[in-house]
Amino acid sequence: MSEPVIVTSGLDFPTSIVFGADGAAYVAESGLPFGGARPGGRISRIGKPGQDMRRTVVADGLAAPVTGLCRHGSGLYASEGGAGRITQIDPDGSRSPVVDGMPGPGNYHTNMAAIGPDDKLYFSQGAMSNLGVIGLDAYEIGWLKRLPHAHDIPGLDITLAGVHITTVDPFHDKRGARTTTGGFVPFGTETEPGQRIPGSVPCTAAVLRCDLDGSNLELVAWGLRNAFGLGFLPDGRLLALDQGADDRGSRPVGNAPDLLFEVRAGRWYGWPDFVSGVPVTDPRFRPERGPQPNFLLAQHETLPTPEAALVEFDPHVAATKFTVTPSGQLVVALFGDETPMTAPPGHPQVGRDLLLVDPEDWSTRSLPGGPKAHRPIDVAVGPSDGALYVLDFGRFEMTARGVLAEAGTGCLWRWDDWKGDKDDR
């Protein structure tokens, strides 16, 4: 049995892999300047498996972080999260923005896109905050480090409970001055009980869709905190990997799992008050870095019933993206924890692995013997060789001093003898 091998190395924090119409692999590097990496995202053609696999840059200077890459026909769609934009890239290298002006900057971004069976472009938009309230944790997030930043925008009409969080005011001249902040408003802004905020498009914490040229933008579903991974099953069902809220910021929550949802139009997926249908006020979500969160929203009965997940992953594994195998199984990349940003120091290291999910009963099992990747972030099955390709983000850790990362440590692995499909059990 052969071991996984590295197909190409020296990548700067890559996020996405897709196979083109020509059978070649295309890889997107995020463009994040960690560890001295060159700023600006880029997309490279790696080549067709088994043939010439030299790397050739096909697009450069994309807005960081590039969070997703998908194919339609002979063209590509690149998600430029840092600009709130999705750009179409044609085979000749020409570019045209399709989606632009999405909310940001914030905790999360415009994420990966996927082409639906209705020939529309589906994509997710991450939340601007951890759990609806902007806090000082914005300074701790390696890719943000800015305050003030954009606040969250609901996709459905909501009523606020008038919850306020008091924090130090870093913008006041007086040392130790404090300010209060409510939900879905700018930092330092209070809200009133019963205050109504209408839903709008575009919004945050949502899955949206549009025509392939960007027209007819509309909401699919709201309340997904950061649906970083998005894709369709062969039967047309849309799935999303939603990364759970963290024990940080002005409204921390403890032990929130990452979630796999089936995304259905018009549904509410619970953020910022529910986790897989369970209220954040439940004792299981008691944080270590603050008090148990209260409901940010009032009149939940005016919203759709919050959806339960198909799969609940362990907290902080950072489920990023998935691929569907020829037999219909899902291989999920687990990027791994980002302690001490996402949880207090001392929490065990989790993730940094691959997981197999069976859509028949949504059971999960590990995939032993896989690549010794630092940070698995995306996976794909080679169309010509059936091998599992695993994209490794590279050496990246959060520390008390901030991001500790090493440029050029990202790579693409090929795993020929992986045993994931049912026939291989």
C-alpha positions in Angstrom: 0.0 0.0 0.0 1.5 3.4 -1.0 1.7 6.3 1.4 0.2 9.7 0.6 2.7 11.8 -1.4 3.1 15.6 -1.9 2.1 16.7 -5.4 3.3 20.3 -5.0 4.7 22.3 -2.1 5.8 25.8 -1.3 2.2 27.2 -1.3 1.4 30.3 0.8 -1.6 29.3 2.9 -3.9 27.8 0.2 -7.6 27.4 0.8 -9.2 25.8 -2.2 -8.8 23.1 -4.8 -10.9 22.3 -7.8 -10.4 20.2 -10.9 -11.0 22.0 -14.2 -12.7 21.0 -17.4 -9.3 20.1 -18.7 -8.7 17.6 -15.8 -6.0 19.8 -14.3 -6.0 20.8 -10.6 -6.4 24.4 -9.8 -5.4 25.7 -6.3 -6.1 29.1 -4.7 -3.7 30.6 -2.3 -5.3 32.9 0.3 -3.0 35.9 -0.1 -2.8 36.4 3.7 0.7 37.9 4.4 1.4 35.7 7.5 5.0 34.8 8.2 6.2 37.1 5.5 4.2 35.6 2.7 3.6 37.6 -0.4 0.3 39.5 0.0 -2.5 39.0 -2.6 -4.3 35.9 -3.5 -3.5 33.8 -6.6 -4.7 30.8 -8.5 -2.4 28.3 -10.0 -2.9 25.4 -12.5 -1.1 22.4 -11.1 -1.6 20.2 -14.1 -3.3 16.9 -14.9 -2.6 14.0 -12.5 -0.1 11.6 -13.9 1.2 14.1 -16.4 3.0 17.4 -16.3 2.2 18.8 -12.8 4.3 22.0 -12.9 2.6 25.0 -11.3 1.5 27.9 -13.5 -0.1 31.0 -12.1 -3.4 31.9 -14.0 -4.6 34.7 -11.7 -2.8 36.9 -9.3 -3.4 40.0 -7.1 -6.7 38.8 -5.8 -8.1 40.4 -2.6 -7.1 38.4 0.5 -8.3 36.2 1.8 -9.3 34.1 -1.2 -11.8 31.7 0.5 -13.2 29.6 -2.3 -12.8 28.3 -5.8 -15.4 26.6 -8.0 -15.7 25.6 -11.6 -18.4 26.2 -14.2 -17.7 24.9 -17.7 -14.2 26.0 -18.6 -14.2 29.0 -16.2 -13.6 29.5 -12.5 -15.3 31.5 -9.8 -13.0 32.8 -7.1 -14.3 34.2 -3.8 -12.3 37.2 -2.8 -13.4 37.4 0.8 -11.4 40.5 1.7 -13.3 42.5 -0.9 -16.7 40.9 -0.5 -16.5 39.8 -4.1 -16.8 36.7 -6.3 -14.9 37.0 -9.6 -15.3 35.0 -12.8 -12.0 34.0 -14.3 -12.1 32.8 -17.9 -9.6 30.4 -19.5 -7.7 33.3 -21.1 -7.2 34.8 -17.7 -9.7 37.7 -18.1 -11.7 38.5 -15.0 -15.2 40.0 -14.3 -16.7 40.6 -10.9 -20.0 38.7 -10.5 -20.9 39.4 -6.9 -19.5 42.6 -5.3 -20.1 44.9 -2.3 -20.9 42.2 0.2 -20.7 43.2 3.9 -17.3 43.5 5.6 -14.8 43.7 6.9 -15.6 41.6 9.9 -14.8 38.3 11.7 -15.6 36.3 8.6 -16.0 36.9 4.8 -17.7 36.1 1.6 -17.0 32.3 1.4 -16.9 29.7 -1.3 -19.5 29.4 -4.1 -21.1 26.3 -5.6 -23.1 25.9 -8.8 -26.6 24.5 -8.1 -28.6 22.2 -10.2 -30.7 25.2 -11.1 -27.6 26.7 -12.7 -27.4 29.4 -10.1 -24.4 30.5 -8.1 -24.8 29.7 -4.4 -22.4 31.2 -1.8 -22.2 31.9 1.9 -21.6 35.1 3.7 -20.0 34.8 7.1 -21.0 36.8 10.3 -19.2 40.0 11.2 -19.0 39.0 14.8 -18.7 35.9 17.0 -22.3 35.9 18.2 -24.0 39.1 17.1 -22.2 41.7 19.3 -18.9 43.4 18.2 -16.3 43.2 20.9 -12.6 43.7 21.6 -11.8 40.2 20.3 -11.6 41.9 16.9 -8.0 42.7 17.8 -7.2 39.1 18.5 -8.3 37.8 15.1 -5.2 37.5 13.0 -6.9 38.3 9.7 -8.9 41.2 11.1 -7.1 43.1 13.9 -9.3 46.1 13.5 -12.0 47.9 15.4 -14.5 49.3 14.6 -15.6 47.1 11.8 -18.8 46.2 10.1 -21.7 45.0 12.2 -24.1 42.1 11.3 -27.1 42.5 9.1 -30.1 40.1 9.5 -31.6 38.3 6.6 -35.0 38.1 8.3 -37.0 40.7 10.2 -35.8 40.5 13.8 -36.8 42.1 17.2 -34.0 42.8 19.6 -34.2 41.9 23.3 -32.2 45.0 24.2 -29.1 43.1 25.5 -26.1 45.3 26.0 -22.5 44.3 26.7 -20.1 46.7 28.5 -16.5 46.7 27.5 -13.5 49.0 27.6 -13.8 51.8 25.1 -10.4 51.8 23.2 -11.4 55.1 21.4 -11.9 57.2 24.5 -9.2 59.5 25.7 -9.8 58.6 29.3 -8.0 55.5 30.4 -10.4 52.8 31.5 -13.4 54.4 29.9 -16.1 51.9 29.1 -18.9 51.7 26.5 -21.9 49.5 25.9 -22.8 47.7 22.6 -25.9 45.9 21.5 -26.5 43.4 18.8 -26.6 44.1 15.0 -25.4 47.7 15.5 -22.0 49.4 15.4 -19.5 49.1 18.3 -20.5 51.4 21.1 -24.2 51.6 20.1 -27.0 50.7 22.4 -30.3 49.1 21.4 -33.8 49.1 23.0 -35.9 46.1 24.0 -38.4 45.6 21.2 -36.3 47.4 18.6 -37.1 46.1 15.1 -34.4 45.6 12.4 -35.7 44.6 9.0 -34.1 41.8 7.1 -32.2 42.8 4.0 -30.2 41.4 1.1 -27.2 41.3 1.2 -27.0 40.2 4.8 -24.5 38.4 7.0 -24.5 34.8 8.4 -26.4 33.5 5.4 -26.4 31.5 2.2 -27.4 33.5 -0.8 -27.7 32.8 -4.5 -27.8 34.7 -7.8 -27.7 34.1 -11.5 -24.3 33.3 -13.0 -23.8 36.9 -14.1 -24.6 38.1 -10.6 -28.1 39.4 -11.2 -31.2 38.5 -9.1 -29.3 38.2 -5.8 -31.6 36.6 -3.2 -31.5 35.1 0.3 -31.6 31.3 0.5 -31.4 30.9 4.3 -30.3 32.9 7.3 -28.6 32.1 10.6 -25.5 30.1 9.5 -22.7 31.7 11.4 -19.8 30.9 9.0 -20.7 28.3 6.4 -17.2 28.1 5.0 -17.8 24.8 3.1 -20.7 24.6 0.7 -21.7 21.9 -1.9 -24.4 19.8 -3.4 -25.1 16.1 -3.1 -25.8 14.2 -6.4 -29.5 14.3 -5.5 -29.5 18.1 -5.4 -29.5 18.7 -1.7 -27.4 21.7 -0.6 -25.0 21.1 2.4 -23.1 23.6 4.5 -20.3 23.2 7.1 -21.1 25.9 9.6 -18.3 26.7 12.1 -19.5 27.1 15.6 -19.2 30.2 17.8 -16.2 30.6 20.1 -15.5 31.3 23.8 -14.4 34.8 23.1 -15.5 38.4 22.7 -18.4 40.3 24.2 -20.8 37.4 23.9 -18.8 34.2 24.3 -20.3 30.7 24.2 -18.7 27.5 25.3 -18.5 24.0 23.7 -20.4 25.0 20.6 -19.9 22.3 17.9 -19.2 22.8 14.3 -22.3 21.7 12.3 -23.3 20.1 9.0 -26.6 21.4 7.8 -28.9 20.7 4.9 -29.7 24.2 3.7 -33.3 24.7 2.7 -34.8 27.9 1.4 -36.6 30.1 3.9 -35.3 28.3 7.0 -33.5 29.8 10.0 -30.4 28.0 11.3 -30.4 29.5 14.7 -27.5 32.0 14.9 -27.1 34.1 17.1 -29.4 32.4 19.7 -29.5 28.7 18.9 -26.9 26.0 18.2 -28.4 23.1 16.2 -31.8 24.0 17.6 -30.6 24.2 21.2 -30.7 27.7 22.9 -27.4 29.3 23.8 -28.8 29.7 27.3 -28.5 26.0 27.8 -25.9 25.0 30.5 -23.9 22.9 28.0 -22.8 26.2 26.4 -21.6 27.9 29.5 -18.4 29.8 28.6 -15.2 30.2 30.6 -14.5 33.7 29.5 -17.8 35.3 30.5 -21.3 34.8 31.7 -23.9 32.5 30.1 -25.2 34.4 27.1 -28.8 35.7 27.1 -31.0 35.8 24.1 -30.1 38.6 21.7 -33.4 38.3 19.9 -36.9 38.6 21.2 -40.0 37.1 19.8 -38.4 33.9 18.4 -41.9 32.7 17.5 -42.0 35.2 14.7 -39.0 33.4 13.0 -38.9 29.9 11.5 -38.2 27.2 14.0 -34.4 26.9 14.3 -33.0 24.0 12.4 -31.1 21.0 13.9 -27.9 19.8 12.2 -27.4 16.6 10.4 -24.0 16.2 12.1 -22.5 17.8 15.1 -18.7 17.7 15.1 -16.5 18.2 18.2 -16.2 21.9 19.3 -13.3 23.8 17.7 -12.3 21.2 15.0 -12.9 23.9 12.4 -14.7 21.8 9.8 -13.8 23.7 6.6 -14.7 22.0 3.3 -15.8 18.7 1.9 -15.9 16.6 -1.2 -18.5 14.0 -2.4 -16.9 10.7 -3.3 -18.1 8.6 -6.3 -20.2 6.5 -3.9 -21.8 9.5 -2.3 -19.8 9.6 0.9 -18.5 12.9 2.2 -14.8 13.5 3.1 -14.6 16.5 5.5 -11.4 18.5 6.1 -10.9 19.4 9.8 -8.6 22.4 10.0 -8.2 22.2 13.7 -8.5 24.4 16.8 -7.2 28.0 17.1 -6.7 28.1 20.8 -6.2 30.6 22.6 -8.3 32.7 20.2 -11.3 30.4 20.0 -11.1 28.9 23.6 -9.1 29.5 26.7 -5.6 28.0 27.0 -5.4 24.4 28.1 -8.1 23.1 25.8 -6.9 19.9 24.0 -5.7 20.1 20.4 -8.5 18.8 18.1 -9.1 18.5 14.3 -6.2 18.6 11.8 -7.5 15.4 10.3 -10.0 14.0 7.8 -13.5 12.6 8.6 -15.8 10.4 6.5 -19.6 11.1 6.7 -22.2 8.7 5.4 -25.3 10.5 4.1 -27.4 7.4 4.6 -27.4 7.8 8.3 -25.1 10.7 8.9 -22.6 8.6 10.8 -19.0 9.6 10.9 -15.7 7.7 11.0 -12.0 8.7 10.8 -9.8 8.1 7.8 -6.6 6.6 9.2 -3.4 6.6 7.3 -3.9 9.9 5.6 -1.5 12.7 4.9 0.4 14.1 7.8 -0.9 17.6 7.0 -0.4 20.6 9.3 -3.9 22.1 8.6 -6.2 20.2 6.1 -8.5 22.8 4.6 -9.9 21.4 1.4 -10.3 18.0 -0.3 -11.2 16.7 -3.8 -11.3 13.4 -5.7 -9.3 13.3 -8.8 -11.6 12.8 -11.8 -9.1 10.7 -13.8 -7.3 8.7 -11.1 -9.8 8.5 -8.2 -7.2 9.6 -5.7 -8.0 11.8 -2.8 -6.3 15.2 -3.0 -5.8 17.0 0.3 -4.9 20.7 0.5 -2.8 21.6 3.4 -2.9 25.3 4.6 0.5 25.0 6.2 2.1 25.8 9.5 -0.3 28.2 11.3 -0.9 28.6 15.0 -2.6 31.1 17.2 -0.6 32.1 20.3 -0.9 34.6 23.1 1.2 36.9 20.9 -1.0 36.5 17.8 -0.5 34.5 14.7 2.6 32.3 14.4 2.8 31.0 10.8 5.4 29.9 8.3 5.1 31.0 4.7 5.6 28.4 1.9 4.5 25.5 4.1 1.3 24.8 2.3 1.1 21.8 0.0 -1.2 19.5 -2.0 -1.2 15.8 -1.1 -2.3 12.9 -3.3 -3.6 9.8 -1.5 -4.0 6.9 -3.9 -4.9 4.1 -1.5 -7.4 5.9 0.7 -10.2 3.7 1.9 -13.2 5.9 2.1 -16.0 4.5 -0.1 -18.3 1.7 1.0 -16.8 -0.8 -1.4 -13.4 -0.4 0.3 -14.6 -1.2 3.9 
